[in-house]
Amino acid sequence: MLCYKLMSQWRKTPVLLNPITAMKYTRMPIEVESPESLGYNTIECNLAESSVRDVQFKDIDINLDELVICYGDHLGKPELRELLAAEFTGITAADVLLTAGAAGALFIIQTALLTAADHLIVVRPNYATNIETPRAIGCEISFIDLRFEDSYALNIDAVNAAIQPNTKLISITTPHNPTGTVLSETTLRQLCTLAEDNNCYLLADETYRNLAFAAPTPLAASISNRAISVSSVSKAYGIPGIRIGWLITKDAVLQNLFLAGKEQIHICNSVVDEEICYQYLQKKEAYFKAVQKEVAYCFTTLESWIENHAYLQWVKPSGGVVCFPKFKDEVNVDIEKFYKTLLEKYKTYVGPGHWFEQNKRSFRLGFGWETREAFVKGLHNIDKAIGESLKS
């Protein structure tokens, strides 16, 4: 009877969440103001996108007739993991965990490794999730701010100086979003050594790796057991709608931790998405040649447009399909009028700097998503909007 009374009392006692441990989600400006949120029908020249142009299903050779729509392998389709692993030296299928896009991989990694008592080092500007998820967790964050004046180069000494006894994770992106800069192999190896020497991990968001203009550096995860590599098919291959990404680590214990996180979030990926991804990547070289041709055309056009621009300057990207131009310091422009005029009058969209916690005098400009005609028109529209926004 006493036990029953105690249980009854317990059931009536309200359970209060500990505010220190509760995830504090905040919508990110890059998502609130994304083209898909605004509505693609409101934009004629979409230069805000950070990927190559989306593929139409009719243009790829996919056959799903024999697919059993079941719960899939929790790690992900074995044949797809083997296909991905085969690209890298020293990586096996067991090192690959398929996730719901690169965003899913980043969320799993950060929530599995970071607590409010931990410390994170992250480069900025950055893809917003790499900053906002750790903020939601409540961990301490040290930013390594990349500067235009330094060509957005990462200072390895600044990373080393930021390390604390409770540092759990060093977070980088290469090729970098939104600047398009690429870490050298030397710098990547130095970061791996820092992680090893300080008993922490290196998170390398390598989503644009296959869009590097030169031969890509080694996969971070292939260099060190302390490195975790993340990528997806969203940016380079134009199939973001199937939501397939992956994380790679050679640390089996760590991989098991990430698998546990994935299982608690959504058990497994969609077998339909995984099968489409697998069949696409089996023939990716044929598809990718057309992608590279379009990207090269738009980049050449962009380079010619901006190198001698009267009002804008840039750090020339070395990979990816985005860059981060800024207004020259001496240019007196009504920045709010510029964005408003560009979108409302000229139906052209770019990613304003505040998406990346930067001054709005910088903006992300994508050169991989639009058609050639729309891309050229979009550049002309930027010029028109600038001309109408200059202050005398």
C-alpha positions as CSV (number, residue, x, y, z in Angstrom):
1,M,0.0,0.0,0.0
2,L,2.8,2.4,0.9
3,C,4.5,1.7,-2.5
4,Y,1.2,2.3,-4.3
5,K,0.8,5.7,-2.5
6,L,4.3,6.7,-3.3
7,M,3.8,5.8,-7.0
8,S,0.5,7.7,-7.1
9,Q,2.2,10.8,-5.6
10,W,5.1,10.5,-8.1
11,R,2.7,10.4,-11.1
12,K,1.1,13.6,-9.9
13,T,4.4,15.4,-9.5
14,P,5.1,17.5,-12.6
15,V,8.4,16.6,-14.4
16,L,10.4,19.8,-15.1
17,L,13.0,19.9,-17.8
18,N,16.4,21.1,-16.7
19,P,16.8,24.4,-18.7
20,I,20.6,23.8,-18.7
21,T,20.3,20.5,-20.6
22,A,17.3,21.4,-22.9
23,M,18.2,22.1,-26.5
24,K,17.4,25.7,-27.3
25,Y,16.5,25.7,-31.0
26,T,16.6,29.0,-32.9
27,R,15.6,29.3,-36.6
28,M,18.5,30.3,-38.7
29,P,18.3,33.4,-41.0
30,I,19.7,31.3,-43.9
31,E,16.7,29.0,-43.5
32,V,14.0,31.6,-42.7
33,E,15.1,33.6,-45.8
34,S,16.0,30.7,-48.1
35,P,14.7,30.6,-51.6
36,E,12.5,27.6,-50.8
37,S,10.9,29.6,-47.9
38,L,10.4,32.7,-50.0
39,G,9.0,30.6,-52.9
40,Y,11.0,29.8,-56.1
41,N,8.2,31.5,-58.1
42,T,9.2,34.9,-56.5
43,I,12.8,34.7,-57.9
44,E,13.8,34.7,-61.5
45,C,17.6,34.7,-61.1
46,N,18.5,32.6,-58.1
47,L,22.2,33.4,-57.2
48,A,21.7,32.5,-53.5
49,E,21.9,28.7,-54.0
50,S,24.9,26.9,-52.8
51,S,24.7,23.8,-55.1
52,V,24.7,22.8,-58.7
53,R,21.4,22.8,-60.5
54,D,18.8,20.3,-59.3
55,V,18.4,17.1,-61.4
56,Q,15.1,16.1,-62.9
57,F,14.2,12.4,-62.4
58,K,13.6,11.9,-66.1
59,D,17.2,12.8,-66.9
60,I,18.8,10.1,-64.8
61,D,18.6,6.3,-65.4
62,I,17.0,5.0,-62.2
63,N,15.0,1.8,-61.9
64,L,13.2,1.1,-58.6
65,D,11.0,-1.8,-59.8
66,E,12.7,-4.5,-57.7
67,L,13.2,-2.3,-54.5
68,V,11.6,-3.7,-51.4
69,I,10.4,-0.7,-49.3
70,C,11.5,-2.0,-45.9
71,Y,13.5,-0.8,-43.0
72,G,17.0,-0.4,-44.3
73,D,20.4,-1.3,-42.9
74,H,20.9,1.0,-39.9
75,L,24.4,1.9,-41.1
76,G,23.1,2.5,-44.6
77,K,22.9,0.4,-47.8
78,P,26.1,-1.7,-47.8
79,E,26.7,-1.4,-51.5
80,L,26.5,2.4,-51.3
81,R,28.8,2.5,-48.4
82,E,31.3,0.3,-50.2
83,L,31.0,2.6,-53.3
84,L,31.8,5.7,-51.2
85,A,34.6,4.0,-49.3
86,A,36.3,2.9,-52.5
87,E,37.1,6.5,-53.4
88,F,39.5,6.9,-50.5
89,T,42.7,5.3,-49.4
90,G,42.5,3.4,-46.1
91,I,38.7,3.8,-45.8
92,T,36.3,0.8,-45.6
93,A,32.6,0.5,-45.8
94,A,32.6,0.0,-42.0
95,D,33.9,3.5,-41.6
96,V,30.9,5.0,-43.4
97,L,27.6,5.9,-41.8
98,L,24.8,7.1,-44.1
99,T,22.7,10.0,-42.8
100,A,19.9,12.3,-43.8
101,G,22.1,14.7,-45.7
102,A,25.2,16.3,-44.4
103,A,23.0,18.3,-42.0
104,G,21.9,15.1,-40.4
105,A,25.5,14.0,-40.0
106,L,26.5,17.3,-38.4
107,F,23.6,17.1,-36.0
108,I,24.5,13.6,-34.9
109,I,28.2,14.4,-34.5
110,Q,27.6,17.6,-32.5
111,T,24.9,16.2,-30.2
112,A,26.9,13.0,-29.6
113,L,30.1,14.7,-28.7
114,L,29.3,18.1,-27.2
115,T,27.7,19.0,-23.9
116,A,27.3,22.3,-22.1
117,A,30.5,21.6,-20.2
118,D,32.6,21.2,-23.4
119,H,34.4,23.7,-25.6
120,L,34.2,24.0,-29.4
121,I,36.5,25.8,-31.8
122,V,34.8,26.7,-35.1
123,V,35.7,28.8,-38.1
124,R,33.5,31.7,-39.0
125,P,31.8,32.5,-41.4
126,N,30.5,29.0,-41.7
127,Y,27.4,27.0,-42.7
128,A,25.0,28.0,-40.0
129,T,24.3,24.5,-38.6
130,N,28.0,24.2,-37.6
131,I,27.4,27.1,-35.2
132,E,23.7,27.0,-34.2
133,T,23.6,23.4,-33.1
134,P,26.5,23.9,-30.6
135,R,24.7,27.0,-29.4
136,A,21.5,25.1,-28.9
137,I,23.6,22.6,-26.8
138,G,25.0,25.4,-24.8
139,C,28.7,24.6,-25.1
140,E,31.4,27.2,-25.0
141,I,32.5,28.4,-28.4
142,S,35.7,30.0,-29.6
143,F,35.4,31.5,-33.2
144,I,38.3,31.6,-35.6
145,D,37.2,34.5,-37.7
146,L,38.4,34.4,-41.3
147,R,39.1,37.8,-42.7
148,F,38.9,39.2,-46.3
149,E,42.2,40.9,-45.7
150,D,43.9,37.5,-45.1
151,S,42.2,36.0,-48.2
152,Y,40.0,34.0,-45.8
153,A,43.0,31.8,-44.9
154,L,42.8,29.8,-41.8
155,N,45.5,30.7,-39.2
156,I,46.7,27.4,-37.6
157,D,48.4,29.3,-34.8
158,A,45.0,30.9,-33.9
159,V,43.4,27.5,-33.7
160,N,46.2,26.2,-31.5
161,A,46.0,29.2,-29.2
162,A,42.2,28.7,-28.8
163,I,42.5,25.1,-27.5
164,Q,41.4,24.7,-23.9
165,P,41.6,21.7,-21.5
166,N,37.9,21.0,-22.2
167,T,38.1,21.4,-26.0
168,K,36.1,18.5,-27.6
169,L,35.8,19.5,-31.2
170,I,37.6,21.6,-33.9
171,S,35.1,22.4,-36.7
172,I,36.2,23.4,-40.2
173,T,34.8,23.4,-43.8
174,T,36.9,22.8,-46.9
175,P,36.2,23.9,-49.6
176,H,34.8,26.6,-47.5
177,N,31.2,27.8,-47.5
178,P,30.6,30.7,-48.3
179,T,34.1,31.8,-49.5
180,G,35.2,28.9,-51.7
181,T,38.7,28.8,-50.2
182,V,40.4,25.4,-49.8
183,L,42.7,24.2,-47.0
184,S,46.1,22.9,-48.1
185,E,47.0,19.4,-47.3
186,T,49.7,20.8,-45.0
187,T,47.1,22.7,-43.0
188,L,44.7,19.8,-42.9
189,R,47.4,17.5,-41.5
190,Q,48.4,20.2,-38.9
191,L,44.8,20.3,-37.7
192,C,44.7,16.5,-37.4
193,T,47.9,16.6,-35.4
194,L,46.4,19.3,-33.1
195,A,43.3,17.1,-32.5
196,E,45.6,14.1,-31.7
197,D,47.8,16.0,-29.4
198,N,45.0,17.6,-27.5
199,N,42.7,14.6,-27.2
200,C,39.9,16.2,-29.2
201,Y,38.3,15.6,-32.6
202,L,38.5,17.4,-35.9
203,L,35.2,17.8,-37.7
204,A,35.8,18.4,-41.4
205,D,32.7,19.4,-43.4
206,E,33.9,18.4,-46.9
207,T,30.6,18.7,-48.7
208,Y,32.2,20.5,-51.7
209,R,35.3,18.2,-51.9
210,N,34.4,16.9,-55.4
211,L,34.0,20.5,-56.6
212,A,37.6,21.5,-55.8
213,F,39.1,23.2,-58.8
214,A,42.4,21.4,-58.4
215,A,43.1,17.8,-57.2
216,P,41.4,17.5,-53.8
217,T,43.3,17.1,-50.6
218,P,43.2,13.7,-48.8
219,L,40.0,13.0,-46.9
220,A,40.5,14.2,-43.4
221,A,39.2,11.0,-41.9
222,S,41.8,9.0,-43.9
223,I,44.6,11.0,-42.2
224,S,43.7,10.5,-38.6
225,N,41.4,8.5,-36.4
226,R,40.7,11.8,-34.6
227,A,39.2,13.2,-37.8
228,I,35.5,12.9,-38.9
229,S,34.6,13.7,-42.5
230,V,31.1,14.8,-43.6
231,S,29.7,15.1,-47.1
232,S,26.6,14.5,-49.2
233,V,25.2,14.4,-52.7
234,S,23.3,17.6,-52.3
235,K,25.9,20.2,-53.4
236,A,28.0,18.6,-56.1
237,Y,25.5,16.3,-57.8
238,G,22.2,18.2,-57.7
239,I,20.1,15.6,-55.9
240,P,19.5,17.3,-52.5
241,G,15.9,16.1,-52.5
242,I,16.9,12.5,-51.7
243,R,18.5,13.6,-48.4
244,I,21.6,11.4,-48.4
245,G,24.8,12.3,-46.7
246,W,27.4,10.5,-44.7
247,L,30.0,10.8,-42.0
248,I,33.3,8.9,-42.1
249,T,35.5,7.9,-39.2
250,K,38.0,5.1,-38.7
251,D,37.3,5.1,-34.9
252,A,35.0,2.1,-34.5
253,V,33.9,3.2,-31.0
254,L,33.0,6.6,-32.2
255,Q,31.2,5.2,-35.2
256,N,29.1,3.1,-32.8
257,L,28.2,6.2,-30.8
258,F,27.1,8.0,-34.0
259,L,25.0,5.0,-35.1
260,A,23.2,5.0,-31.7
261,G,22.4,8.7,-32.3
262,K,21.1,7.9,-35.8
263,E,18.9,5.1,-34.6
264,Q,17.3,7.2,-31.9
265,I,16.6,10.0,-34.4
266,H,15.2,8.1,-37.4
267,I,16.5,4.4,-37.2
268,C,17.6,4.2,-40.8
269,N,17.5,6.2,-44.0
270,S,14.8,6.0,-46.6
271,V,15.7,2.9,-48.7
272,V,14.2,4.7,-51.7
273,D,16.7,7.6,-51.2
274,E,19.6,5.3,-50.7
275,E,18.8,3.3,-53.9
276,I,18.5,6.4,-56.0
277,C,21.8,7.6,-54.6
278,Y,23.5,4.3,-55.3
279,Q,22.3,4.0,-58.9
280,Y,23.2,7.7,-59.5
281,L,26.7,7.4,-58.1
282,Q,27.4,4.2,-60.1
283,K,27.1,6.5,-63.2
284,K,28.2,9.7,-61.6
285,E,31.1,10.4,-64.1
286,A,28.7,10.6,-67.0
287,Y,26.4,13.0,-65.1
288,F,29.2,15.0,-63.5
289,K,30.8,16.0,-66.8
290,A,27.8,18.0,-67.7
291,V,27.7,19.6,-64.2
292,Q,31.4,20.6,-64.4
293,K,30.9,22.1,-67.9
294,E,28.1,24.4,-66.7
295,V,30.0,25.4,-63.5
296,A,33.1,26.2,-65.5
297,Y,31.1,28.4,-67.9
298,C,29.4,30.4,-65.1
299,F,32.7,30.7,-63.1
300,T,34.5,32.1,-66.1
301,T,31.7,34.6,-66.6
302,L,31.7,35.5,-63.0
303,E,35.5,36.0,-62.9
304,S,35.4,38.3,-65.9
305,W,32.6,40.3,-64.3
306,I,34.1,40.8,-60.9
307,E,37.8,41.2,-61.5
308,N,37.4,44.7,-62.8
309,H,34.2,45.6,-61.0
310,A,33.9,49.3,-59.9
311,Y,32.1,48.5,-56.7
312,L,32.7,44.9,-55.7
313,Q,35.8,42.8,-54.8
314,W,36.3,39.2,-53.9
315,V,38.7,36.5,-52.8
316,K,38.8,34.2,-55.8
317,P,37.5,30.8,-54.7
318,S,39.4,27.6,-55.2
319,G,36.5,25.2,-55.0
320,G,32.8,24.8,-54.6
321,V,30.1,26.8,-56.4
322,V,29.9,29.8,-54.1
323,C,32.0,32.9,-53.4
324,F,31.6,35.8,-51.0
325,P,32.1,39.2,-52.7
326,K,31.9,42.4,-50.7
327,F,31.5,46.1,-51.5
328,K,34.7,48.0,-51.7
329,D,35.3,50.0,-48.5
330,E,35.0,53.4,-50.3
331,V,31.7,52.6,-51.9
332,N,28.8,54.5,-50.2
333,V,25.8,52.2,-50.7
334,D,22.4,51.9,-49.1
335,I,22.8,48.3,-48.4
336,E,19.2,47.6,-47.4
337,K,18.0,49.3,-50.5
338,F,20.4,47.2,-52.6
339,Y,18.9,43.9,-51.3
340,K,15.4,45.2,-51.5
341,T,15.8,46.5,-55.1
342,L,17.6,43.4,-56.2
343,L,14.8,41.1,-55.1
344,E,11.6,43.1,-55.4
345,K,12.4,45.0,-58.6
346,Y,14.8,42.6,-60.4
347,K,13.7,39.3,-58.9
348,T,17.3,38.3,-58.2
349,Y,18.5,36.8,-55.0
350,V,21.9,36.5,-53.3
351,G,22.7,35.4,-49.7
352,P,23.2,38.5,-47.5
353,G,26.2,38.5,-45.1
354,H,24.0,38.2,-42.0
355,W,23.3,34.6,-43.0
356,F,26.8,33.9,-41.9
357,E,27.1,36.4,-39.0
358,Q,29.0,38.8,-41.3
359,N,28.4,42.4,-42.3
360,K,25.7,42.7,-45.0
361,R,28.2,44.5,-47.3
362,S,29.3,40.9,-48.1
363,F,27.0,38.4,-49.8
364,R,27.1,34.8,-50.9
365,L,26.9,34.4,-54.7
366,G,26.3,31.0,-56.1
367,F,27.5,30.2,-59.6
368,G,26.4,26.6,-60.0
369,W,22.6,26.4,-59.8
370,E,21.2,28.8,-62.4
371,T,21.1,28.3,-66.1
372,R,23.7,30.2,-68.1
373,E,21.1,32.8,-69.3
374,A,19.7,33.4,-65.9
375,F,23.1,33.6,-64.3
376,V,24.3,36.3,-66.7
377,K,21.0,38.2,-66.3
378,G,21.4,38.0,-62.5
379,L,24.9,39.6,-62.7
380,H,23.5,42.4,-64.8
381,N,20.7,42.8,-62.3
382,I,23.2,43.1,-59.4
383,D,24.8,46.0,-61.3
384,K,21.5,47.7,-61.8
385,A,20.5,47.3,-58.2
386,I,23.9,48.7,-57.1
387,G,23.5,51.7,-59.4
388,E,20.1,52.5,-57.9
389,S,21.4,52.1,-54.3
390,L,24.5,54.3,-54.4
391,K,24.5,57.3,-52.1
392,S,25.8,60.6,-53.5
